[in-house]
Amino acid sequence: MPMYLPSFDVGGGGQVLDLETAVKDGILGGGVVVVHGGVLEKKLSLKKMMEELGSIEVPSVFICPISLEPMQDPVTLCTGQTYERSNILKWFSLGHFTCPTTMQELWDDSITPNSTLHQLIYSWFSQKYLAMKKRSEDVQGRVLEILETLKKVKGETRVQALKELRQVVTTHDSAKKTVMDNSGVSLITSLLGPFTKHVVASEAIGILVHLDLNSDGKANLMQPNKISLMVDTLNEGSIDTKINCTRLLEMLMEGKDSEWAVLSSLSLLVGLLRLIRDKRHPNGVLSGLRLLKLISLHESLRNSIVGIGAIPQLVEVLPNLNPECLELALVILEALSTLPEGALALMGCCSTIPNMVKLLMKVSEGCTQFALSILWAVCKLAPEKCSSVAVEAGLAAKLLLVIQSGCNPVLKQRSAELLKLCSLNYSETIFISKWQGAQSSRNLHNWARRFQIDSSNL
């Protein structure tokens, strides 16, 4: 049967060669390789090509049976099986004198370089690598054309150009670099202004959010009229546009300590809450919570969040959130609970205490910590009223779980303090009746002795 000889496209208008011709002419055999028409470069490194191509589907015959990775230096044993040189030598160094695939004992421990397979591997990866480079060059050229077009056109033509650029940028990393290296950020940013149509803003923001913006690019986007446009676009755009707007705003504000006033817009906060409450789109919920968390970490903006009624809305969505979103929501609520108005709003929401009690020792140690902090802030406001609700919701048993667990000492101490606060509002009979089983009652009395709580209060 004739051996299959793959063709080798050297790209850039170069000749298509078969393996035999390529070897003969030195392209695969250690001479030079044609990368662009008429331009000669040194032979490409197989290792470099593999690294740059990343995770691509490789023919099984190129895979080393030991490492399950493509071979760079294939060698063949007397059994006819081929392996990567370094892998089979390591196999031998471990005292094995068998073929790893067939487990046959070797009657000859010599290894023979498989030059034909090496050339096949090199040829295959060269084709893939050069094709990738050609696509990359094509992408860069198209990006430059679009950037030139955006300087000249308006209306629907501008929208179509932005859509194409957004598609290319989200698909090719090389396109992002081309945009940034050719003043594309400032060009796209210049399209955002007080009279920009939302369809243009949506596409422009969809591009910018995928770029690695430098300090100048961020400063340009921080202009009040551009922030205002982003907020308006967030409120009126599609779900993808809303997510892009929140992510871009988050990118702009990360690491900023003195410019958060630009995000004090009630319209922004309302838009974020609307996004967070839309459980049809988990990615939207996550992006909304991430930005709201950043805003809530700044004390000067917390009153605004409380003032628009954010607390009952956040408490309401807690049971529907995944663990990542849940922790973000609890961070926000804990930050808001440090305000007197925030603690009052939490206490006024009938679901606050039951929801927080359910979260203790359920999701993560972080969630437990935030829930305890919120419960403490609420119960301190009206100990008798809130303690009653908390104990009815099963707080005592949950607190004992925290105290007996392997969590950090700060959580245990806070649990002890909260349990003591609740116990002060009950007689011994009523409080212990909330525990399930005789063992729990004994644990409670043991706990009381351990933390030196007056047993008359239990």
C-alpha positions in Angstrom: 0.0 0.0 0.0 1.5 3.4 -0.9 2.3 5.6 2.0 0.1 8.7 2.4 2.0 11.8 1.6 0.2 15.0 2.8 0.4 18.2 0.8 2.2 21.1 2.4 0.8 24.6 1.7 3.6 27.1 2.5 1.1 30.0 2.4 1.4 33.5 1.1 1.2 32.4 -2.5 3.9 29.7 -2.0 3.8 26.4 -3.8 1.8 23.4 -2.5 4.2 20.6 -2.0 3.9 16.9 -1.0 6.0 15.5 1.8 8.6 13.9 -0.4 9.2 17.1 -2.3 9.2 19.1 0.9 11.9 16.9 2.4 13.9 16.9 -0.8 13.9 20.7 -1.0 14.8 21.1 2.6 11.6 22.6 3.8 11.0 19.9 6.3 14.5 18.6 6.6 16.3 21.3 8.5 16.9 24.0 5.8 14.4 26.9 5.5 10.7 27.2 5.2 8.8 29.7 3.0 6.5 31.7 5.2 5.6 34.5 2.9 5.9 34.7 -0.8 9.5 35.3 -1.7 10.6 35.6 2.0 12.8 32.9 3.5 12.8 32.3 7.3 14.5 29.7 9.5 12.8 26.4 10.0 9.9 26.8 12.4 10.2 25.2 15.8 7.8 22.3 16.2 7.6 23.1 20.0 6.7 26.7 19.3 4.1 25.8 16.7 2.5 23.4 19.2 2.4 26.0 21.9 0.9 28.7 19.7 -1.7 26.4 18.2 -2.8 25.5 21.7 -5.6 22.9 22.1 -6.4 21.6 18.7 -7.6 18.2 17.6 -4.5 16.2 16.6 -4.4 12.9 14.6 -4.2 10.0 17.0 -1.1 8.6 15.3 0.8 11.7 16.4 0.0 11.1 20.1 2.4 9.5 22.5 0.7 6.5 24.3 2.4 7.4 27.5 1.8 11.2 27.9 -1.2 11.4 25.5 0.5 14.5 24.1 1.7 15.2 20.5 5.2 13.8 19.9 8.1 16.1 19.1 10.8 13.5 18.9 9.2 10.1 18.1 11.2 7.0 18.5 10.3 3.4 17.8 10.9 0.2 19.9 11.7 -3.2 18.6 8.0 -4.1 19.0 7.1 -1.5 16.4 5.4 0.9 18.9 6.4 4.6 18.8 6.7 6.9 21.8 8.1 10.4 22.6 11.8 9.9 23.3 11.8 11.6 26.8 8.7 9.6 27.9 10.1 6.1 26.9 13.5 6.9 28.4 11.8 7.8 31.7 9.8 4.5 31.5 13.1 2.7 31.2 14.7 4.7 34.0 11.9 3.4 36.3 13.1 -0.2 35.8 10.6 -1.2 33.1 12.0 -3.2 30.2 8.6 -3.8 28.5 6.7 -2.1 25.8 4.2 0.2 27.6 1.4 -0.4 25.0 1.7 -4.2 24.5 3.5 -5.0 27.8 5.8 -7.4 25.7 9.3 -7.9 27.1 11.9 -6.2 24.9 14.4 -8.4 23.2 16.3 -5.3 22.2 16.4 -2.1 24.3 17.5 0.2 21.5 15.3 3.0 20.3 15.2 4.2 16.7 14.2 7.7 15.6 11.1 7.6 13.5 12.0 10.2 11.0 9.1 9.6 8.7 6.6 10.2 11.5 8.5 13.2 12.7 8.3 14.7 9.2 4.5 13.9 9.1 4.0 15.6 12.4 6.1 18.6 11.4 4.2 18.9 8.1 0.8 18.7 9.7 1.6 21.3 12.4 3.3 23.6 9.9 0.2 23.6 7.7 -2.0 24.4 10.7 0.4 27.1 12.0 0.8 28.9 8.7 -2.9 28.8 8.1 -3.5 30.3 11.5 -0.9 33.1 10.8 -2.5 33.8 7.5 -6.0 34.1 9.1 -4.4 36.4 11.7 -3.0 38.6 9.0 -6.3 38.7 7.2 -8.0 39.7 10.5 -5.6 42.5 11.1 -6.1 43.8 7.6 -9.8 43.8 8.0 -9.7 45.5 11.4 -7.6 48.3 9.9 -10.1 48.7 7.0 -13.0 48.9 9.5 -11.2 51.5 11.6 -10.6 53.6 8.5 -14.3 53.2 7.5 -15.5 54.4 10.9 -13.6 57.7 10.5 -15.7 58.5 7.4 -19.2 57.1 7.7 -22.3 57.8 9.7 -25.8 56.3 10.2 -26.5 52.7 9.3 -23.1 52.2 7.6 -21.5 53.1 10.9 -23.7 50.7 12.8 -22.8 47.9 10.4 -19.1 48.6 10.6 -19.2 48.6 14.4 -21.2 45.3 14.4 -18.5 43.7 12.2 -15.7 45.0 14.3 -17.4 43.7 17.5 -17.8 40.3 16.0 -14.1 40.2 14.9 -12.9 41.5 18.3 -14.8 38.9 20.3 -13.5 36.1 18.1 -9.8 36.9 17.5 -7.3 38.1 20.1 -5.1 39.5 17.3 -8.0 41.8 16.4 -8.0 43.3 19.9 -4.3 44.1 19.7 -4.7 45.7 16.3 -7.5 47.9 17.6 -5.4 49.0 20.6 -2.2 49.5 18.6 -3.9 51.7 16.0 -5.7 54.3 18.2 -8.9 52.3 17.9 -9.9 52.9 21.5 -9.9 56.6 21.2 -11.7 56.4 17.8 -14.5 54.2 19.2 -14.7 56.3 22.4 -15.2 59.5 20.3 -18.4 58.0 19.0 -19.9 58.1 22.5 -21.6 61.4 23.3 -24.8 63.0 24.4 -26.4 62.6 21.0 -25.2 59.1 20.2 -28.0 56.7 19.2 -28.4 53.7 21.5 -27.7 51.2 18.7 -24.3 52.9 18.1 -23.6 53.0 21.8 -24.5 49.4 22.2 -22.1 48.2 19.6 -19.3 50.5 20.7 -19.6 49.4 24.3 -19.7 45.8 23.1 -16.2 46.4 21.6 -14.7 48.4 24.4 -15.6 45.8 27.1 -13.4 43.2 25.3 -10.3 45.4 25.2 -7.5 45.9 27.7 -8.0 49.6 28.3 -5.1 51.7 29.6 -5.3 54.6 32.0 -5.8 57.2 29.3 -8.6 55.1 27.6 -10.4 54.7 31.0 -10.0 58.4 31.8 -11.6 59.4 28.5 -14.5 57.1 29.1 -15.0 58.5 32.6 -16.4 61.8 31.2 -19.8 62.4 32.7 -21.6 62.5 29.3 -20.1 59.1 28.4 -21.0 57.6 31.8 -24.6 59.0 31.4 -24.8 57.4 28.0 -23.7 54.0 29.4 -26.3 54.2 32.1 -29.1 55.0 29.6 -27.9 52.2 27.3 -27.9 49.8 30.3 -31.5 50.7 31.1 -32.8 50.5 27.5 -30.6 47.8 25.8 -30.9 44.1 25.3 -29.7 41.7 28.0 -26.3 41.4 26.3 -26.0 45.2 26.1 -26.9 45.5 29.8 -24.2 43.0 30.7 -21.6 44.7 28.6 -22.5 48.1 30.2 -22.1 46.8 33.7 -18.9 45.1 32.9 -17.4 48.2 31.2 -18.5 50.3 34.2 -16.9 47.8 36.5 -13.6 47.9 34.5 -13.6 51.7 34.7 -14.1 51.9 38.4 -11.7 49.1 39.6 -9.0 50.6 41.7 -10.6 54.0 41.7 -11.0 55.7 45.1 -12.0 59.2 44.2 -14.3 59.0 41.2 -17.2 56.9 42.5 -19.5 59.9 42.6 -20.1 59.4 38.8 -21.9 56.2 39.7 -24.3 57.8 42.3 -26.9 58.0 39.6 -30.3 56.7 40.8 -30.9 55.6 37.2 -27.9 53.3 37.4 -28.9 51.8 40.7 -32.4 51.2 39.4 -31.1 49.6 36.3 -28.8 47.3 38.3 -31.6 46.2 40.6 -33.8 45.4 37.6 -31.0 43.3 36.1 -30.4 41.5 39.4 -34.1 40.6 39.8 -34.3 39.1 36.3 -33.7 35.5 37.1 -34.1 34.5 33.4 -30.5 35.7 32.8 -28.0 34.4 35.4 -25.1 36.2 33.7 -27.0 39.4 34.0 -27.7 38.8 37.7 -23.9 38.1 38.3 -22.7 41.2 36.4 -25.3 43.4 38.2 -24.3 42.1 41.6 -20.6 42.6 40.9 -21.0 46.3 40.0 -23.4 46.9 42.9 -21.0 45.3 45.3 -18.2 47.7 44.1 -20.6 50.6 44.6 -21.7 49.5 48.1 -18.1 49.3 49.3 -18.0 53.1 49.2 -19.7 54.5 52.3 -20.8 57.8 50.6 -22.9 55.8 48.1 -24.6 53.4 50.5 -27.4 55.8 51.5 -28.4 56.0 47.8 -28.7 52.2 47.5 -30.8 52.0 50.7 -32.9 55.0 49.6 -34.1 53.3 46.4 -35.4 50.3 48.3 -32.6 47.9 47.3 -32.6 46.0 50.6 -36.0 44.3 50.4 -35.4 43.5 46.7 -32.0 41.9 47.5 -33.4 39.9 50.4 -36.3 38.7 48.1 -34.0 37.2 45.5 -31.6 35.4 47.9 -33.3 32.0 47.7 -32.9 32.0 43.9 -29.2 32.8 43.7 -26.4 30.5 42.9 -23.5 30.4 45.4 -21.3 33.0 43.6 -24.2 35.5 43.3 -25.4 34.7 46.8 -22.1 35.7 48.4 -22.0 38.9 46.4 -25.5 39.8 47.6 -24.6 39.1 51.2 -21.5 41.3 50.9 -23.8 44.1 49.7 -26.4 43.6 52.5 -23.7 43.4 55.1 -22.2 46.7 53.9 -25.7 48.3 54.0 -26.3 47.0 57.4 -23.6 49.2 58.8 -25.9 52.2 58.2 -28.7 52.8 60.7 -31.1 53.2 57.8 -29.8 50.0 56.3 -30.3 48.0 59.6 -33.8 49.4 59.9 -34.6 48.4 56.4 -33.3 44.9 57.0 -35.3 44.6 60.2 -38.5 45.8 58.4 -38.2 43.1 55.8 -40.0 40.0 57.1 -37.8 37.6 55.1 -34.5 38.9 56.4 -34.1 36.8 59.5 -35.5 33.5 58.1 -33.4 33.8 55.0 -30.2 34.5 57.0 -30.8 31.7 59.4 -31.2 29.2 56.5 -27.9 30.3 55.1 -25.9 29.5 58.2 -23.6 26.5 57.6 -25.3 25.8 54.3 -23.3 27.4 51.4 -19.8 28.4 52.5 -18.0 29.8 55.5 -18.0 33.2 53.8 -21.8 33.2 53.5 -22.1 32.1 57.1 -19.9 35.0 58.2 -21.9 37.6 56.2 -25.3 36.2 57.4 -24.1 36.2 61.0 -23.0 39.8 60.7 -26.4 40.8 59.2 -28.3 38.9 61.9 -26.3 40.7 64.6 -27.0 44.1 63.1 -30.7 43.4 63.0 -31.1 41.7 66.4 -29.2 44.5 68.2 -31.9 47.0 67.1 -34.8 45.3 68.7 -33.4 42.3 70.7 -36.7 41.0 72.1 -38.7 41.2 68.8 -35.9 40.0 66.5 -34.7 37.3 68.9 -38.2 35.8 68.9 -38.3 35.6 65.2 -34.8 34.2 64.9 -35.3 31.5 67.4 -38.6 30.5 65.8 -36.6 30.2 62.5 -34.2 27.7 64.1 -31.3 30.1 64.9 -30.3 28.4 68.1 -29.6 25.0 66.5 -27.7 26.7 63.6 -25.5 28.7 66.0 -24.6 25.6 67.9 -23.5 24.0 64.7 -21.3 27.0 63.9 -19.8 26.8 67.4 -19.1 23.1 67.2 -17.7 23.3 63.7 -14.1 23.8 62.5 -14.7 27.3 61.3 -12.6 30.3 62.3 -12.7 31.6 65.9 -14.2 34.9 64.9 -17.3 33.2 63.6 -17.6 31.1 66.7 -17.3 34.1 69.0 -19.9 36.0 67.0 -22.2 33.0 67.2 -21.8 32.8 70.9 -22.6 36.5 71.3 -25.7 36.2 69.1 -26.9 33.1 71.0 -26.4 34.9 74.3 -28.4 37.9 73.0 -31.3 35.6 71.9 -31.2 33.6 75.2 -31.7 36.8 77.3 -35.2 37.1 75.9 -36.4 33.6 76.8 -37.1 31.6 79.9 -35.2 28.3 80.2 -38.2 26.2 79.3 -39.2 28.2 76.2 -35.7 28.5 74.8 -34.7 24.9 75.2 -38.0 23.8 73.7 -36.8 25.2 70.4 -34.0 22.6 70.3 -34.8 19.3 68.8 -34.0 16.2 70.9 -32.5 15.6 74.4 -29.0 15.6 73.0 -29.5 19.2 71.8 -30.6 20.3 75.2 -27.6 18.8 76.9 -25.4 20.5 74.2 -27.0 23.8 75.0 -26.3 23.5 78.8 -22.7 22.4 78.0 -22.3 25.3 75.7 -23.6 27.7 78.4 -21.1 26.4 80.9 -18.3 26.7 78.3 -19.1 30.3 77.5 -20.0 31.2 81.1 -23.6 32.3 80.3 -25.9 32.6 83.3 -27.9 29.3 83.3 -30.9 31.2 84.6 -31.1 32.8 81.2 -31.3 29.4 79.5 
